[in-house]
Amino acid sequence: MKKIKYDNYYWQNDLVRLRAMKPEDWEEHYYNLFDSKARRLLQYELELPPTVEGAKAMTEKFANFDPESGRLMFTIKSLDGEVVGALNISGINEKNGTFGIGIQVDRDHRGQGYGTAAMKLLLNYAFNERRLNKFNVSVLEGNIASATMMKKLGCVQEGVRRKNIFTDGEYKDEILFGLTRDEFNENN
C-alpha cells in the first residue's frame, strides 16, 4: 500500500488523528476497562469485571462505522501513531439537530490535550458537515477533568439534575452542558 499523505486530511489537527474503530482495537478497550474510577465517571456505574470476549464483542459491534450500531466510533491516535483513546458521536436526532459525544482518553495519555483536540474535530464535523445544531452532554459530579474540558470547548452549564445518579454508595448530581453550532463556530 502507498504511504498515506495526511497533509490535507480532514480528520486530524495539530495533536490527533481520528480513524474508524477496528475490531483489533479490542486490546486498547480491554486495557481501559481496568480503570474502574474513570469507567464509573464515563458510564455512571461500576461495571462488572472485564472479559476479553466482551471487549472483542464491543469493538466488533462498533467497528468500521456500522450504521446499525447507532454510534460512529472513532479511535484517537497521536500524530506519531500511538492509540491514545476513543470517542463516538451518538444519540443523533436529525429532527431536532441534537447529538451527544462520548470520550475516553487512555489513562497513560490524560492531561495532554488529546481529548479536547479530538472533541474539536468531532464537533466541527457534527456542526459543519452534518448540519446538527446542539451538542448535549452530562458530567457526573466530581468529574472535574470532563467539566473543565466542556468549558474549554465553550459548552455552557445549562443545569443540574440534583442527586440523580446512584453510584459508589451515594446519589450524585448530573451536571448538564450544551453547545450550539453558533457558539462553537464563534470560538473556533
Backbone bond lengths (Angstrom), bond angles and torsions (degrees), N, CA, C in turn:
res aa  C-N    CA-C-N  psi(-1)  N-CA   C-N-CA  omega(-1)  CA-C   N-CA-C  phi
1 M - - - 1.443 - - 1.532 109.14 -
2 K 1.309 115.70 142.09 1.459 120.76 177.29 1.523 110.29 -64.66
3 K 1.317 115.60 152.04 1.461 120.65 175.78 1.531 108.51 -69.77
4 I 1.321 115.62 130.42 1.464 121.27 -178.94 1.520 109.88 -73.99
5 K 1.335 116.03 135.31 1.465 122.43 173.94 1.529 107.50 -101.77
6 Y 1.306 116.43 117.77 1.459 121.57 -175.11 1.530 113.94 -97.58
7 D 1.327 118.46 5.40 1.462 119.71 -173.54 1.528 113.78 -64.09
8 N 1.321 119.96 -21.96 1.462 122.57 177.45 1.526 111.93 -119.09
9 Y 1.303 116.96 25.39 1.456 122.32 -174.75 1.527 110.44 -85.85
10 Y 1.327 115.93 124.09 1.468 122.25 -178.15 1.523 112.61 -61.44
11 W 1.317 117.22 -38.41 1.463 122.76 -168.52 1.526 113.66 -87.51
12 Q 1.322 117.16 37.72 1.454 120.59 175.26 1.518 109.35 -150.32
13 N 1.310 114.43 159.61 1.460 121.27 171.92 1.519 107.48 -137.64
14 D 1.304 118.78 -156.82 1.462 120.38 -174.77 1.530 114.00 -76.80
15 L 1.361 117.77 -0.49 1.458 120.26 -176.86 1.528 114.25 -129.05
16 V 1.326 116.81 -35.16 1.470 119.97 -174.68 1.523 112.10 -136.31
17 R 1.336 113.45 163.31 1.455 122.60 173.13 1.524 106.68 -132.51
18 L 1.328 116.76 135.23 1.461 121.31 178.80 1.518 109.83 -103.41
19 R 1.328 114.48 146.46 1.462 120.39 172.89 1.522 107.71 -144.68
20 A 1.316 115.99 167.06 1.462 120.60 176.56 1.515 110.09 -63.06
21 M 1.328 115.71 142.40 1.459 119.31 171.58 1.521 108.08 -63.82
22 K 1.327 116.04 141.00 1.463 122.31 179.16 1.522 109.27 -117.76
23 P 1.323 117.91 155.01 1.466 119.44 177.19 1.528 113.07 -54.20
24 E 1.325 116.81 -34.52 1.464 119.27 -178.40 1.534 113.54 -72.71
25 D 1.325 117.61 -2.75 1.466 121.00 174.65 1.527 112.26 -77.04
26 W 1.311 117.68 1.92 1.462 120.79 -176.25 1.528 112.52 -57.83
27 E 1.332 117.54 -34.27 1.469 119.28 -177.20 1.526 111.66 -66.11
28 E 1.327 116.92 -40.30 1.470 120.07 176.80 1.522 110.15 -63.82
29 H 1.325 116.28 -43.44 1.468 120.44 178.81 1.530 109.75 -62.22
30 Y 1.307 116.93 -45.95 1.462 122.03 -179.97 1.531 110.73 -58.92
31 Y 1.309 117.31 -45.14 1.471 123.00 179.09 1.532 110.00 -56.19
32 N 1.322 117.18 -44.28 1.460 121.58 -177.01 1.524 113.02 -72.41
33 L 1.313 117.78 -21.86 1.463 120.06 179.04 1.526 112.34 -66.84
34 F 1.315 117.97 -14.87 1.462 121.70 179.11 1.531 112.65 -88.15
35 D 1.319 117.16 0.76 1.462 121.65 175.53 1.533 107.23 -96.48
36 S 1.319 115.81 76.15 1.475 121.38 -172.97 1.526 112.63 -58.18
37 K 1.322 117.31 -38.00 1.469 119.97 -179.86 1.536 110.33 -60.87
38 A 1.316 117.11 -48.01 1.468 120.91 -179.97 1.522 111.13 -67.79
39 R 1.320 117.00 -39.29 1.466 119.94 179.85 1.527 111.31 -64.66
40 R 1.331 117.66 -37.45 1.467 121.02 177.47 1.531 109.93 -62.62
41 L 1.330 116.90 -41.27 1.471 120.33 178.95 1.526 111.12 -66.76
42 L 1.318 116.79 -32.55 1.459 121.88 -179.90 1.524 112.00 -78.61
43 Q 1.321 117.13 -47.59 1.462 122.33 -172.88 1.530 113.56 -96.82
44 Y 1.336 117.26 -10.65 1.472 123.54 -178.45 1.517 112.48 67.38
45 E 1.321 117.72 20.11 1.457 121.00 178.18 1.516 109.51 -158.82
46 L 1.320 114.89 161.83 1.452 120.82 173.30 1.528 107.49 -81.84
47 E 1.312 116.03 126.15 1.465 120.51 179.71 1.526 109.90 -87.77
48 L 1.314 115.72 156.94 1.458 120.94 174.17 1.533 109.24 -67.01
49 P 1.326 118.20 161.40 1.467 119.30 179.45 1.533 111.50 -54.26
50 P 1.332 116.30 139.36 1.461 120.22 -177.42 1.521 112.63 -68.27
51 T 1.330 114.24 152.96 1.462 121.03 172.82 1.522 108.77 -128.46
52 V 1.288 115.58 149.36 1.465 120.71 175.50 1.524 109.47 -59.78
53 E 1.333 116.46 -43.21 1.465 120.66 -178.92 1.534 110.98 -61.24
54 G 1.322 116.80 -40.75 1.463 120.79 179.09 1.516 111.98 -65.48
55 A 1.323 116.57 -41.55 1.467 120.43 178.60 1.524 110.70 -65.04
56 K 1.325 116.21 -41.48 1.466 119.83 178.23 1.525 111.00 -65.65
57 A 1.326 117.51 -40.66 1.471 121.32 -179.95 1.525 110.88 -64.17
58 M 1.334 117.15 -40.53 1.459 120.21 -179.95 1.526 111.28 -64.04
59 T 1.313 117.31 -49.15 1.462 118.58 -178.12 1.527 111.19 -67.69
60 E 1.315 117.15 -34.20 1.470 120.55 176.42 1.532 110.30 -63.43
61 K 1.321 116.33 -43.65 1.469 121.24 -178.60 1.524 112.24 -61.08
62 F 1.334 116.54 -40.67 1.463 120.18 -173.58 1.524 113.87 -101.11
63 A 1.320 117.91 2.95 1.460 121.12 -176.65 1.533 111.85 -67.55
64 N 1.305 113.94 148.50 1.467 122.84 170.03 1.524 113.96 58.02
65 F 1.335 116.09 31.55 1.469 122.38 175.58 1.524 112.83 55.93
66 D 1.307 116.86 44.60 1.468 121.84 177.70 1.527 109.48 -57.47
67 P 1.342 118.60 116.68 1.463 120.92 -176.84 1.530 113.48 -64.16
68 E 1.313 117.44 -22.53 1.463 121.03 179.43 1.528 112.35 -73.12
69 S 1.327 118.02 -17.06 1.470 121.32 -174.45 1.527 112.66 -76.46
70 G 1.328 117.94 -22.49 1.459 120.57 -177.64 1.516 114.13 81.38
71 R 1.309 116.85 1.66 1.464 121.72 179.43 1.517 109.89 -137.98
72 L 1.308 115.69 146.97 1.458 121.03 168.84 1.522 106.07 -103.32
73 M 1.336 116.30 105.79 1.467 122.37 -174.95 1.520 110.45 -96.88
74 F 1.313 115.45 127.89 1.461 122.85 -179.79 1.523 110.31 -116.63
75 T 1.310 116.00 147.36 1.454 122.72 167.77 1.522 106.49 -99.02
76 I 1.326 115.80 135.36 1.467 122.09 177.92 1.517 107.76 -97.55
77 K 1.333 115.55 126.54 1.460 120.28 177.10 1.522 109.05 -122.68
78 S 1.315 115.84 145.14 1.464 119.74 170.84 1.525 107.36 -70.09
79 L 1.301 117.41 165.25 1.463 119.83 -178.53 1.524 112.78 -67.44
80 D 1.337 117.27 -17.33 1.466 118.89 174.45 1.523 112.12 -89.48
81 G 1.353 117.58 7.37 1.453 122.11 171.23 1.515 116.85 95.81
82 E 1.316 117.99 2.27 1.460 120.49 -179.39 1.531 110.43 -83.32
83 V 1.330 117.24 133.56 1.464 121.40 175.75 1.522 107.78 -69.72
84 V 1.341 116.37 127.25 1.465 121.18 -177.55 1.525 112.76 -121.29
85 G 1.331 117.57 -3.94 1.460 119.56 179.06 1.514 111.80 163.86
86 A 1.325 113.77 -166.26 1.466 120.64 -179.79 1.521 108.45 -149.34
87 L 1.317 116.29 154.08 1.456 121.45 173.07 1.507 109.56 -151.12
88 N 1.329 115.50 163.10 1.456 119.78 -179.16 1.507 110.31 -147.29
89 I 1.312 114.40 153.76 1.459 121.47 170.17 1.529 105.50 -105.77
90 S 1.317 115.46 132.82 1.460 119.54 -175.11 1.522 109.54 -150.15
91 G 1.315 114.75 174.41 1.461 119.75 177.40 1.513 113.34 60.84
92 I 1.317 116.58 32.02 1.464 119.75 -178.79 1.525 109.30 -69.35
93 N 1.306 115.33 125.42 1.457 122.64 176.14 1.526 106.45 -116.07
94 E 1.327 116.50 97.79 1.463 121.35 -175.73 1.523 112.16 -62.30
95 K 1.336 117.45 -36.96 1.465 120.91 -179.21 1.526 111.35 -59.65
96 N 1.340 116.47 -47.20 1.456 120.63 -176.50 1.519 113.50 -96.88
97 G 1.323 117.01 -7.66 1.460 120.83 178.52 1.511 113.54 71.24
98 T 1.336 117.43 29.95 1.461 120.83 -178.15 1.524 110.81 -109.70
99 F 1.337 115.07 159.06 1.457 121.12 -179.52 1.515 109.84 -163.42
100 G 1.322 114.83 168.54 1.454 121.77 174.16 1.514 110.11 -129.34
101 I 1.321 115.65 165.53 1.457 121.95 176.01 1.525 107.13 -136.50
102 G 1.316 115.89 134.89 1.457 121.55 172.56 1.511 108.85 -113.23
103 I 1.320 116.38 142.96 1.466 119.71 -176.87 1.521 110.16 -145.53
104 Q 1.324 115.33 143.81 1.459 121.45 168.51 1.520 107.93 -139.99
105 V 1.312 114.89 122.54 1.458 121.17 173.25 1.524 106.64 -95.55
106 D 1.323 115.89 134.66 1.463 120.99 -178.74 1.528 110.39 -57.13
107 R 1.309 115.06 144.08 1.467 123.17 -178.00 1.531 111.91 -48.08
108 D 1.311 117.43 -40.81 1.460 122.07 -176.02 1.527 113.91 -74.38
109 H 1.354 116.93 -6.28 1.471 119.36 -173.90 1.529 113.57 -126.77
110 R 1.309 117.59 10.41 1.468 120.50 -179.16 1.523 111.11 -72.20
111 G 1.322 115.05 152.46 1.455 120.74 175.96 1.515 114.30 77.87
112 Q 1.328 117.46 14.21 1.464 120.82 -178.61 1.529 112.95 -113.71
113 G 1.341 116.68 6.40 1.459 121.08 176.79 1.517 115.06 90.88
114 Y 1.336 118.09 -2.48 1.468 120.27 -177.56 1.531 111.92 -63.09
115 G 1.318 117.18 -41.74 1.458 120.78 -178.19 1.520 112.28 -63.58
116 T 1.313 116.53 -48.05 1.464 120.87 179.55 1.527 110.60 -62.31
117 A 1.328 117.12 -43.02 1.475 121.03 179.77 1.526 110.85 -62.56
118 A 1.337 117.27 -43.28 1.465 120.68 179.21 1.526 110.98 -66.45
119 M 1.324 116.99 -41.30 1.468 120.80 178.75 1.526 111.11 -60.77
120 K 1.309 117.70 -40.55 1.478 120.32 179.46 1.524 110.98 -61.49
121 L 1.332 116.97 -40.75 1.466 119.59 177.63 1.523 111.00 -61.71
122 L 1.316 116.45 -46.61 1.465 119.99 -176.11 1.529 111.65 -71.95
123 L 1.312 117.69 -37.19 1.475 120.23 175.80 1.527 110.57 -63.72
124 N 1.321 117.32 -42.77 1.463 120.07 178.27 1.529 110.80 -59.93
125 Y 1.321 116.13 -43.09 1.466 120.45 177.56 1.536 110.74 -60.98
126 A 1.314 116.54 -49.46 1.468 120.74 -177.21 1.525 111.26 -61.37
127 F 1.313 116.65 -45.74 1.467 120.72 -175.65 1.527 112.91 -77.64
128 N 1.328 117.13 -42.11 1.465 119.43 -168.35 1.523 115.19 -107.86
129 E 1.323 117.39 -4.09 1.461 120.53 173.31 1.523 110.95 -117.29
130 R 1.318 117.14 -38.86 1.469 121.70 -179.07 1.533 112.86 -91.28
131 R 1.311 117.19 -7.78 1.474 123.65 -178.97 1.524 113.00 61.19
132 L 1.331 116.77 29.33 1.459 120.02 174.67 1.526 107.98 -79.35
133 N 1.319 116.97 158.32 1.463 120.11 -171.38 1.518 115.14 -117.71
134 K 1.329 119.16 -21.72 1.464 118.94 -172.44 1.524 110.94 -145.44
135 F 1.320 114.81 125.08 1.457 123.49 174.24 1.523 107.76 -97.03
136 N 1.325 116.54 124.35 1.459 122.58 177.53 1.519 108.94 -118.10
137 V 1.329 115.66 136.93 1.456 120.60 179.01 1.518 108.88 -151.29
138 S 1.318 115.38 152.58 1.458 119.24 172.25 1.517 109.00 -124.06
139 V 1.316 114.86 152.61 1.457 122.65 -178.67 1.522 107.40 -129.20
140 L 1.311 116.27 134.27 1.455 121.37 178.95 1.529 109.78 -71.86
141 E 1.311 115.01 136.31 1.464 121.11 174.92 1.536 109.42 -46.55
142 G 1.315 116.40 131.94 1.461 121.13 -178.97 1.514 114.14 95.81
143 N 1.329 117.96 -11.33 1.465 121.11 178.70 1.535 108.00 -87.56
144 I 1.310 114.52 75.00 1.465 121.54 -174.45 1.526 111.64 -64.41
145 A 1.332 117.30 -39.32 1.470 120.37 -178.55 1.524 111.33 -61.82
146 S 1.339 117.75 -45.48 1.471 119.99 -179.76 1.520 111.40 -69.01
147 A 1.329 117.90 -40.84 1.468 120.35 178.42 1.527 110.23 -62.23
148 T 1.323 116.94 -40.58 1.471 121.07 178.16 1.519 110.52 -63.63
149 M 1.342 117.26 -42.94 1.463 120.19 179.21 1.526 110.53 -63.74
150 M 1.328 118.12 -42.86 1.466 120.20 179.50 1.526 110.42 -58.96
151 K 1.309 117.16 -42.63 1.472 120.68 179.01 1.523 110.82 -65.74
152 K 1.343 117.40 -39.85 1.467 121.34 176.74 1.518 111.49 -59.54
153 L 1.326 115.92 -36.63 1.466 121.19 -179.38 1.524 112.15 -75.80
154 G 1.334 117.46 -9.09 1.458 121.54 179.87 1.513 114.28 99.02
155 C 1.331 117.24 4.70 1.464 120.29 179.29 1.525 110.06 -64.48
156 V 1.316 114.58 148.54 1.452 122.70 178.68 1.523 107.98 -107.11
157 Q 1.334 116.20 133.94 1.460 118.52 174.21 1.520 107.35 -72.89
158 E 1.335 115.35 120.20 1.462 120.76 -173.88 1.518 113.11 -102.60
159 G 1.311 116.67 -13.83 1.453 118.30 -179.93 1.503 111.77 168.95
160 V 1.316 114.11 179.37 1.453 122.10 178.27 1.522 107.87 -137.11
161 R 1.309 115.97 127.14 1.467 120.57 169.54 1.525 105.29 -90.76
162 R 1.312 114.89 101.30 1.462 121.22 -173.06 1.521 111.93 -67.77
163 K 1.338 114.38 132.66 1.470 122.23 175.30 1.528 111.44 45.63
164 N 1.326 115.78 48.53 1.468 122.93 -173.11 1.526 114.23 -96.96
165 I 1.327 117.33 -20.89 1.458 121.31 -174.68 1.531 108.82 -119.89
166 F 1.348 116.28 124.66 1.456 120.19 176.15 1.514 108.90 -97.37
167 T 1.339 116.07 118.28 1.450 121.88 177.76 1.520 109.02 -158.51
168 D 1.293 116.12 148.74 1.456 122.66 178.29 1.537 111.94 55.65
169 G 1.338 115.12 36.26 1.459 121.07 173.83 1.504 116.46 81.68
170 E 1.323 117.66 8.19 1.468 119.06 -179.86 1.529 111.11 -151.20
171 Y 1.316 114.89 161.93 1.456 121.31 174.59 1.521 108.79 -86.75
172 K 1.332 115.13 133.07 1.463 120.74 -178.19 1.521 109.68 -122.96
173 D 1.321 114.65 155.76 1.461 120.97 176.73 1.521 110.26 -74.80
174 E 1.312 114.82 149.28 1.456 122.82 173.08 1.528 106.46 -112.37
175 I 1.315 116.81 115.44 1.459 122.67 -174.92 1.526 108.72 -93.91
176 L 1.331 115.98 124.73 1.462 122.19 -175.02 1.525 110.75 -97.79
177 F 1.326 115.15 130.30 1.461 121.96 176.43 1.524 108.95 -123.61
178 G 1.331 115.96 153.58 1.451 121.14 175.72 1.515 110.89 -146.98
179 L 1.324 115.03 157.16 1.461 122.28 179.02 1.514 108.18 -148.23
180 T 1.337 116.90 126.71 1.459 120.68 177.48 1.527 109.95 -93.05
181 R 1.300 115.03 162.93 1.467 120.47 177.55 1.522 110.69 -58.49
182 D 1.329 117.51 -44.59 1.473 119.95 179.92 1.527 111.40 -60.72
183 E 1.326 116.69 -42.85 1.479 119.77 179.06 1.513 110.72 -62.90
184 F 1.323 117.46 -42.99 1.457 121.37 179.37 1.528 110.91 -62.12
185 N 1.331 115.66 -48.10 1.469 119.90 -175.90 1.530 112.55 -68.21
186 E 1.322 117.61 -28.56 1.468 120.48 176.51 1.521 112.18 -65.77
187 N 1.319 116.58 -30.77 1.464 121.00 -173.67 1.521 114.19 -104.55
188 N 1.323 118.60 -3.66 1.480 120.63 -177.00 1.510 112.10 -128.72
